[in-house]
Amino acid sequence: EMIPLDKITSYFEIGGGFGSFLHCLIENFENIKKVVYLDIPPNLYVGTQYLKSFFGNSIIDYSKHRTCETLRFSDNDELEVFCIAPWQIEKLSCEIDLFHNAHSFVEMPKSVVLNYAKHINKLQKDNGLVSLLTYPRTPQGCFTPDELPEALGLKSGSHSISLQKTLNANLSNLHIIGTRNP
């Protein structure tokens, strides 16, 4: 087991789509109670509504916190999911056990990924885990999968696992798992 999902309590995902992966995590790992879900509009709205249909008031949507100076989890064991837009990342004041991104970091300009990395590293607990699902082909001006571990400040020796894409066996995916440098 490379990611001890049964031991983490906080999770942060950038580019969570409509929220299905997050939904699966929360349903299958009751220990995950504090979550940040960041995406761009309109995905943020769609994902927020999807998650609200399952978790109701545990989903704290953009309209509830858009004017807050600081976004901080409550000090309890209740499920809280902050659904935030990219410009709100600077308002986060919390600690994260696991950060996850699927595919979008190799599609974003390097400057955007480096800005996210700065905030992720500030929020993660010491030896916090990073999980990146990516593919080898990237647009010009974006990070390649080989460059992502260093860009995100991961310790050398991050694991990389080849996976096959379900719908197109000719394209391979990579899953990069690592720990950030404290």
Disulfide bonds with the S-S distance in Angstrom:
none
